Amino acid sequence: MDSEWNTCNYSHNVTFFYNFVGKKISVVWTARDFVVIGLGLTVCVIVLLANLMVMVAIFLNKRFHFPIYYLLGNMAAADLFAGIAYANLMLNTGPWTSTLSKEQWYIRGALIDISLTASVANLLAVAVERHQTIITMQLHSKMTKRRVVLLIVCIWAVSIIMGLVPSTVWNCECDLEDCSTVAPLYSRRFLIFWAILNLLTFFVMAAMYTRIFVYVRYKSRYASEHSSEMQHSQTVVNLMKTISMVLGAFVICWTPGLMTLLLDGLLGQASHANTYEKFCLLMAQCNSLVNPIIYSLRDAEMRSTFKSILCCRCEQKTEQSRVITSPLSERRSSNKENRGCVEKSEDQTA
């Protein structure tokens, strides 16, 4: 039992695995570290606020109470979770890395894994929902709220399981030669599996959306003869364009990171993946900020809901100021009336 324990290197700390793969841990803080952490945390705060506003908008506006918008709201929840994951990463990076226990290090990586898996699963669910709905030329799915909630629960359950796999089942603590250079405690074989799975999901979603666009374009030509059908078709196309932009932004932001993990898994230190790691992480972090911008630019209803949420505080302050100033204005008006009465009485006596 003892020999098996030693073989699996359970007693070694995080620094041991970093040194083994040749990934340098900063010893002292540099100006670059402070800039990276400062900018990273600032972006995280913006990500949290922006995606929280999307979720509130979908909750408040009854026009968004449809399966597609519930799934987009869950996408915003995944992006909000990603903001929390990146903030945790920023607060546990640089010289702080050497102070982490293996459990803390695994949690740091699991949060990123969960947010990515949740985003991919949400995009896949949206693609399936749109495919089933638009093939029948409907704007919204007839899926019940109970099924939508069950689907969202399943998405997060799968995401959590995928996030826990590296720490519980698939790591390199028992096979040091299998250690990743980007994530030194992760198994390179797991990174290959995870990257290929996500990239294949991208291709499947791209194929589904291509088929949908071809179908909608064919139907739009037929619907051009009927104004009511044309208007409905245009609404479907606008929603499809918004969702496609969300998918495109996700693929653009995450593909470099997934390709880096794939190369790291296949080639190890020969891939020089650590050279591109920070750039890929920045790209992935920006994706969580892009979606609220797409919603505000593409969807007029979402944009007006955002404005009403932002102006709500201003209106409350205005109402409070009116309540405060109203007694004073009443006194002034009553004084003017009294003055008028006195002047009238004087004219009558004269």
C-alpha positions, 0 to 999 in steps of 0.5 A: 500500500505504501509503495503504491502511494509513493508511486502515485506521488500523492505526497508531492505538492503543486510546486513539484509538478510545476518543476517536473514539467518545467513550468516556472512559478513566479517568485516575486511580484512584477509590474506585469503581474499587477497589470494583468491581475488589475485588468483581469479583475476589472474585466471580471467585474464587468462580466458579472454585471453585464451578464447579471443584467441579461438574466434580470432582463429575461426574468422581468420582461414577459416577452422573453418567457420562452424556451429559447430565451431561458436557454440564453439566460442560462448561457448568461449564467454560465458566463457569469460563472465564468467571471467568478472562475476567472476572478478566482484564477486571478486571485490564485496566480503568480507567486500565489500559485506555490502556496496552493494546496492540490485541492485548491489548485484542482478547484481553480481548474474545475471552475474554468472547466465547468464554465466552458462545459456549461457554455458548450452544452447551452449552445448545443441545446440552443442549436437543437431547439432552433433546429426543431423549431425553425424546420416547422417555421415557428418562432418559439418552441412548444417545450414546457417550462418543466422540460426547460428546467430539467434540461438546464439542470442536466446541463449543469450536472454534466458540467460539474461532472466534467469539472470534477473528472481531472481531480478525481479520476483522470490526472497525472499523479500516478503517471508523471510522464503524462503531465500537461505543461499548461496544467501540470496536474492534468493528464495530457490524455484528458486534455486531448479528449476534452479538446477534441470533444469540444471541437467536434461539438463546434463542428456539429453546431456549425453544421446544424446552423448551416442547414437551418440557414439554407432552409430558412433562405428557401422558405423566405423566397416562398414567403415573399409572396405573403406579407404576413409570412414574410414578416414572421420569416424575418423575425425568425431570421433576426433571432437566428442571426443573433444566436449565430453571432453568439456561436461565432464569438464563442468559437473564435474566442475558445478555439485558440485555447482548445487547440493549445490544449490539444497540442499540449496533449499531443506534443507535451513540452515540444508544443511550447503551449505555455507561450500562448497560454495567457493570450488564449486565456484572455481570449476566453475571458473576453467571450463572457463579455461579448454576449451581452454586447451582442444582445444589446446591439441585435435585439431591440427589445433586449436593449430597451429592457436594459435601458429600463433596468438602468433608468429604474434607479434614476426614476426612483431617485426622481420620485424621492426628490419629488416627495421631498420637494412637494411639501415645499412647493405646496407651501409656496403655492399656498403663500401665493394664494394667501398673497393674492387674497390679501391683494384682492381684499385691499382692492375691495376696501379701496 
